[in-house]
Amino acid sequence: MVGIESTTTAKTKTTKLPSRKQEAEEPLPYWLINVPKDQQPAECPEFLLDISERNKAMINVSQADYHVLTWPEVQELIGK
């Protein structure tokens, strides 16, 4: 992601948050989505550092954008 700085050492990887100016212009990093502002860590939690792109895409969905499909919506989606 643009604006996020990562540093890797032999044992750890550190990811720094974008500046306030960048924050207003760019979306939050995947690991901060759905985390209340007062609980946002300064760095990416270790357990989320090396997850796959697929998993990043899954957790990068805002709860406000999430919608549980109804059965008729599922049927329409799969073409039945």
N, C-alpha and C positions, 0 to 999 in steps of 0.2 A: 504494500500500500504506500502511496506517496505521502510523505510527511511523517512517517514513522521510522525512527532510527533503531536499528537492531545491532547489537554487539554480541559476538559469540566468543567465549573463552573455552578452555578445555572442559570445564565442568558446567558452566552456566551460560545462558543466553539472556541478555537484558534488552527489553524493548521500552523505549521512552515515548511518552505521550506527545502528541503534537502541541504546538503553542496555542494560545487562546485564539490568535488570528487564524491559524490554520484550522482550528476546531470549528470555527464558524463557517468556513468555506468547504470543509471536507467532512464526510461521514465518520462516525466513530469506528475505531478498530473493532473487528469481530468479537473480541473478548470483552468489550464494554457494552455491547448491545444488551438491553434489558437489565442493566445494573444501575440502581439508583445513584444519582450523582454523588451523594454523600457516602456511598459505599464503593465507589470506583477505585480500584487499586492503581498505584502509580506505574506498576509494571504488569505485564501479562503473567498470570499465574502459571507456575511451572507445568501443571498438568495440561495446559492448553498451548504450550509452545510449539510442539511438533505434530499437531493434528493434521490430518489430510485436508486437501482443498474441499473435498466433499463435505467433511464434517464442519469446516469453517462456514461453508455456504448454509448448512443447516442451522447453526447457532447464530448466524448473522441475520436472522429474521426478527424484526421487532414484534413484540407481542401485539402491538396495535395493528400490525399488518397481517397477523395470523388469523385464519378463519377455518373452523372445522367444517368440512364439506358435509352436506346432507346426502342421503342416499340418492335422491334424484340428481343432484349435482355430480355425484360420482358416476352414475349411469350415463349422464350426458358427456362427461369428460372421457369416458372410455368408449363411447360410441354405441351404447346399447339402447 
